[in-house]
Amino acid sequence: MVAARAQESLKAENTHLKQLNSSQRLQYEQTISELQNKLKAREGTITELNQMLNKFRQYHGGGGGGSSGRGGGSGSSVV
């Protein structure tokens, strides 16, 4: 009789643990999916910003040349 009760108790605990495991797995999968969606959105934003930056550079002739000339170029041009 005691063995039968212990077996029933173990079955109930096993069922509970399986349900808990399933619930946690579902939460894990949902979290992974949400994070993947956020990553894709951020990658899209980065791509858009890079395209805008490239267009800006093309429009303004590269951009970097003017600012690098200011630092050391002004002293040498005076001499």
ABEGO torsion letter per residue (X at the ends): XAAAAAAAAAAAAAAAAAAAAAAAAAAAAAAAAAAAAAAAAAAAAAAAAAAAAAAAAAAAGGGAAAAAAAAAAAAAAAX
